[in-house]
């Protein structure tokens, strides 16, 4: 028989995995730092204090039960002992050995701890010095100082020779407070100026209290929004904004004549929302009615035709605005702040720029998403520029403060009038008006001269007329007006009187006696007044008519023909020119308007292109006429250098 098949090879049983090694013991914590050597001084009395070593720090403690030790005195690096707060212990080191008398207090003891350090390396010394003298060392500054063998005296001298980077200068260049008119510490940052601020939304908080007029432009079929007579935006008639409201406001059509009147008395610039349109909602009844979509209503632009007072403005495109019907108190109307859009922009106040002309930098603040700052400027533009078209978008200039230059080489940092400019420095300093406060910061930069005009002011003659007033407003941002249609003046018999003159005989002359007519002829004939339209006279010999009440009344407003010229007695301040800038910030009228959130009545004329003030003389005018704000009369020719320095500027010169 065949042999049996061989049996299969026997495999060894699988070996079990090796046992894991026993866990290693955790590393021992590092030993605590050695306690500093300690000298126990007992409970007080006279003790001698050991001097500290070159790289050691000794500190004397007061030990109270259950309280942290309180430092009493210290010595370091071999220096004498000195008291430290809060106890500020008195230490006597008169004879080379320091000692002190420690007060004996129940349960109180004293001890000295001594901390020894390593000898510092050159890098350690450099880093310590830079930590004390700069905002902090870096590897580069440490290496640079070590390379000079830690010549710290030379380092300090090199730093003093560098141009300083001053926080004050950095701050002044970036001050951006909204400003409606120049102030003592600075003026307006104009449109074509680095750092000027621009925004895409049509309205800002500066418009609060102003009148917004909605008008239909028949030639374009658009609706324009005006402030101060300047269009801010143009909106298509079918534009609407779907916001739920409870009730629809009833409106009355306003004819063109009334709208024109509104625009002539309104105040600044308006703008439009473009594709999203403008809707005005009545919120007066919303609290009592449901706000579901079934009762929601929207208003087209034509339903909002009229004028409104802006009550509140959120400064961003699409921000909420609250308004009131013009002449009403309740701010129960709402709309969204539109983006500036124009179909036919006003070329006199709008300038187009390309990317080579200017560089705009958008602010990264979350609450100001539509605001940009001019960072680079390669072109110029007039100060009257209010809007720009840049990269397909319209932006409006926002008047912001431009602080006056206070560099030491600037000219000059103070101003005054010739009456207070004397040879005595104390008199100049005591009486002069300073552009900035006289402080330890500014006194080294202030320039004191006998002549109070600016160094760039020339002797060129200028005529006080509307052209000059408009330039002063556009360039310097000051409010210079002349007075017109004043009433309630006294008789010319009271002293100096003012007469307007025109060629030809008077249409209706006042009946004057012979002596009065002769006195007037003498006064007009001997007057050296060079004004082409006015003459101020003072009677050398009192006319007979001035001696009676009826005669004085007849002379008030009298007209008389002398040598083919008609002279008409007018108010002694009629056609007088004043700088209203300071008064516009502190007058009674301004305070009242501000309290009622209405427009400043003393800045409104210039903003509308007018430079005359028609009003009776009141307290504010008496303040003006008795101060330094009077510049002369319309038609007077004066030297530019004789104008108050506050009206002089390099641009005007």
Number of C-alpha atoms within 10 A of each C-alpha: 3 4 5 6 6 6 6 6 6 6 6 6 6 6 6 6 6 6 6 6 6 6 6 6 6 6 6 6 6 6 6 6 6 6 9 12 12 14 14 13 19 13 17 17 11 11 13 14 24 17 20 21 17 14 14 17 19 25 22 26 20 21 17 15 9 6 7 10 15 16 21 23 24 24 22 20 15 15 13 18 26 18 18 16 10 10 12 12 20 16 20 17 15 8 7 9 13 18 18 19 14 20 15 13 10 8 9 14 20 22 20 22 17 22 17 17 12 8 11 11 10 16 16 13 16 23 21 15 17 18 13 11 11 8 8 12 17 12 9 9 14 20 16 14 21 19 12 11 10 18 12 15 8 12 13 11 10 10 10 10 8 8 7 9 8 9 8 8 13 10 10 16 15 13 13 18 12 16 17 18 21 23 20 14 14 17 20 24 25 26 25 20 18 18 23 23 27 24 26 24 30 26 33 17 14 18 24 20 22 21 29 33 27 27 26 23 13 8 6 12 12 21 26 26 27 26 28 26 24 24 27 28 30 31 29 22 16 13 19 18 19 12 14 17 21 23 17 16 15 8 11 10 10 14 12 12 9 11 18 14 11 22 24 14 16 23 27 22 22 27 28 27 26 18 15 17 24 28 22 25 25 20 17 14 13 14 9 8 11 14 14 10 11 9 12 15 16 18 21 18 24 19 17 22 22 22 24 23 26 28 23 20 20 18 24 22 20 16 14 15 23 23 27 22 17 17 10 11 12 14 20 18 21 20 20 24 25 29 28 27 26 21 12 9 18 13 10 11 15 19 17 14 15 11 9 10 13 18 18 19 14 17 14 11 9 7 11 15 16 19 22 21 18 18 15 15 15 10 11 11 13 15 18 17 18 21 26 22 18 17 10 10 13 24 25 25 20 23 22 24 25 25 20 18 16 18 14 14 11 13 17 22 24 22 23 20 17 14 10 18 20 15 10 10 12 9 12 18 16 9 14 18 17 16 20 17 14 16 9 8 10 14 13 11 17 22 14 17 16 13 14 21 24 20 15 14 18 14 12 11 13 15 16 20 17 18 10 14 24 22 17 19 22 19 20 23 22 27 27 27 27 26 22 17 14 17 15 9 16 17 23 24 19 12 13 12 21 21 23 19 21 15 13 13 16 18 9 11 14 15 12 17 12 11 14 19 18 15 17 22 15 15 18 20 11 10 12 11 13 11 15 13 17 23 20 17 19 17 18 11 13 16 19 16 20 18 11 10 10 10 18 18 16 17 22 20 18 19 24 24 22 20 11 12 14 20 27 22 21 24 23 19 21 21 24 21 27 22 21 20 21 16 19 21 18 11 18 13 16 19 15 14 14 14 9 11 16 19 21 21 15 19 22 19 18 20 20 17 14 14 22 20 18 13 12 14 15 8 10 14 18 10 13 16 15 9 10 13 18 17 19 17 21 21 19 20 16 16 13 20 22 18 16 20 20 19 18 22 15 11 10 15 12
